[in-house]
Amino acid sequence: MTAQAALAAAVRVLEAASIEGAARDARILLAEAMGLARDRLLLHLADDLPPTVLARFEAMIAQRVARAPVARIVGRRAFWGRDFTVTEAVLDPRPETECLIAEALAGPAAQRLLDLGTGSGILAVTLLAEWPAARGMACDISDAALDVAAQNAARHGVAGRIDLIQSDWFSAVGGRFDLIVANPPYIAAEEMTELAEEVRGHDPRCALTDEADGLTAYRTIVAEAGAFLHPGGRILLEIGWQQGRAVARLLADAGFGSVAILPDLAGRDRILRAIWPG
């Protein structure tokens, strides 16, 4: 069977399973099965697929039909122009999280940054890669997540500038920072059933929800963050689209200034920015 024929058959299977973006996903998975860069697939559609490659591709399509996200199937996710390893131990990065990176880079370069609940390390690793003079600390409660973050730090050449520590938010953190970033679990327990199966069935539950109202992590982070920021230091938090006012109040009540709610590309509240007074 040619790659073109296998691709067409896979698209039909995915469409029959009501997979959104069936053609896109099939192309990505075929390129992966063939060991090709995605932009080279078009040049090889007339190739005959060896049985082992066809079997690998069909197995990937079966995983996608079962609602495994493409990033989980191929083991990596593109984020801010770089590929990051993802496993079942970490959250699959969302495009909306790039808004936090954009906001961080729009301000002064941090000399020292802290990433709370780092997961795959996308925030700390991306910022350190963009700021070659910076150093960082990234923490997570999960050893398995920290292993993934270490892989990504090594992949992108920042392993020598990042300290990865096991910590429940600030519990094991020391020192002060110019920037604190976090994308904590913000989905309320009652909202979990509304999530797509690709999210609910594959992301670690503890990375999605606090099993409460979705604000538990923000209360802890905001209450303690001032003690870990230099005067004039920034905090950037990703939030759920309905949480802007509530988290902004927490920041203001904790003494932060210049509190701003920033939108994502769809115009929904997504990032909270605030400055510790100096």
N, C-alpha and C positions, 0 to 999 in steps of 0.2 A: 504493500500500500504506500502511495506517495504521501508526503507530508501534507500536501494540499487536501487530499481526500480524508486523511485522518483529522485534519483541522475542521473541515466541513462537518464531518460526522460528530465531532466533539461539540461544536456549536449547537447542533440540533439537540444533543443530549442535555446540554446545559439550559437551553431555552425551554425544553420540555419540563425541566425541573424548576422553571421560573427564576433562574439565576440572573440577576440584573448585571448587565455588562458581559453577557455570555461570550461574545466574540473577542472582547479584550482579554478576558480571563483565559480563554482557550489559547490565544496567541502567546500569552506569557508562559503558560504551562508547557506548550509545545516547544518553545525556545529553550526552556529549562530542561525538558526531557532530552532534547537534541544536543545540549551543551553549547548553545549559541547565545551570543548577546542578542537582546531582543530586537535591536535595530538591524540585525543580520538575517532574521528569519525569512523575510521576503525573498532573499536571494537563494533560499534552499527549499522552497515549497515544492519544487519538482523532484526533489530527492526521494528515493525509496527509503522507507524507514526500516532499519534492522528490527527483527522481532523483539529484541530486548528493549529497544527504544520505544517501540509501539506499546509494549506491555507497561513500561514505566509511565508513558503518557496516559494510557487508559486508567491506570491506577490513580494518577493525579486527578483526572476528571471525576473518577468515582468519589474521591475525597471532597472535591468541590461540590458535587451533587449532595453530599452529606453535610454541606454547609461549613466545611473547613475554609477559613479565609485563605486567599492565595498566598499571603505572606507566611502563614503557618505551613503551607504545603512546601514552599520553596525555601523556607527557613530564614528569610530576610525581608526587610522593608526599606524602601527608599525614603529618606528623610533629609530635607535641606541639601539635596544633591549628593548624599552619601548613602551607601547601603549599610544597614545595621542588622546584625544577627538578632532574630527573635525566636524564642522557644515558648513552650507552654508555661514557663515560670514567670513570664513578663507580659505586660500589656502590649498589644499590637499598636504601635504608634498611629495616631490619627493625623490627617492633614491639618486639622485645626490647630494642633499643637505648634505648628510652624509659626503661628501668629505670636507665640511667646518668644520664640527665637528672634523674630523680626523686631519686636519691641525691645528686647535686650540689646540687640545690635544698634538700635537707633539711639541709644544712650551712650554714656562714656564707657570705655572698655574697663572691665573689672580687673583688678590685680589678683583678687582672690574671691572665688565664688563657691556657693554651697547649693547642692541639688538634693532636696529632701524627697525620699521615696523614689530613688533614681530609676528603678526597674531596669530596662535595657541600657540605660545610660545616655539616652538620646540628647537630653538637655545639656548635661555637663560636657559630654564628649563633643557635641556640636559647637558649643560656645568656646571650649578650649581650642578646638581646631580653627575657629575663626579669630581667636585672640591668642596668638602665639606666645605672648609674654605672660599670660595668665596662669595661675595655679588654681586647683579646685579640690573640693571634697564632695563626695557623693555618698549618700547613705541609703540603706534599705533594711527592712527587718528580715528580709529573705536572703539566706546564703545563696540559694540557686539564682536569684535575680542578680546578686553581686557578681557571680561567676559570668553571667551574660554581659554585664556591664564591663567587666575586665576584658572579655574578648573584644568588645567594641572599642574600648580604649586602645587596645593594642592594634587593632585593625586600622585605626585612624591616627596612630602615631602620637597619642597623648598620654600613654600609660605612665610615663615618667613625671607627669605634672598633675596627677590626680590621686587622691587618697580615697580608697573605697573602704567604708566601714559599716559594720552591722550596727544599726541604731534604730530605735523606735522614735522617729522624728528627731528631736534634739537630745535625746537621753545620753548619747555617747559622743556628742559633738563638742569640740572645744575651739576657742578662738573667735575672732570677729571677721566679717566678710564685707565686701563692697556690694555684693549682689546675692540674694537668696531667691531660688526658683523652685517651684513645686507644681506638680500635676497630681494632686491627691485623689483618693476615691471620693467622688462627689455625687454618685447616683443614690437617691433615697431607696431604701429597701422596697418600698411599695412600687417603685418604678422598674424594678429589675425584670418583671415579666414582659415589659413593653420593649425590651431590647431585642435586636435581631439575634437570631440563633448564632450567627457568625461571631457575635460579641459574647452573648450570655454563655454559650457553650464552649468557648475556647480561651477567653481571657481569664486570668485568676480572679476569682470572686472578690478577694480582699483588695484588688487593685481597682475594682469598680465601685463598690459600695461600702459604707460604714455600718451597714445593717441598721441604720437609723434614719435621720432626716437628710443625710448628705452633707451636713455642715460640721460634723464632729472634728475632722482633721483641720479644718480652717480655724476652729476655736482654739485648738492646741497650738497650731503654727503661729497664728497671729499673736496670741498671748505671750509667746516666748521669743519671737523673732527679734524684737528690739535689743535684747541682751546679746545678740550675735551679729549685729550690724554696726559698722562704723557710722558715725554721724554723717548724714547725707547718703547713706547706703540705700539701695533700692530693694524692694521685694516685688516679684512677679508671680502671680498665681493663676493657673488655669482654673476656670469655673464652669459649672453647668449654666446653660443659657438663661435659666430663671433665677440664678443665685446672685446676680450682680449687686443688688441693693443690700442684701443681707450681709455679704462678705465685706462690702464697702463700709457698712456700719461697724463691723468688727474691727476693721483697720483704724477707722477714725476714733473709736472708743479706746483703742490701745495706744493712741498717741501718734499714729502715723499722719503725715501730711501729704498734700498733693495727690490725694486718692482719686484714681480715674478708672472708669469701667470702659474697656476697649472692645470693639466688635471683631468677629471673625469675618471671613470673606463673604459669608451669607448675611452679614449685618446683625448677627445675634451676639449678645454679650458673651465674651469668651475669656478675657484676660483682665485681672485686677493689677494695677500698678500703684505703688505707694512709696513714699520716701521717709526714712527715719530721720527725725529732726536733728540738726547739728547746730 
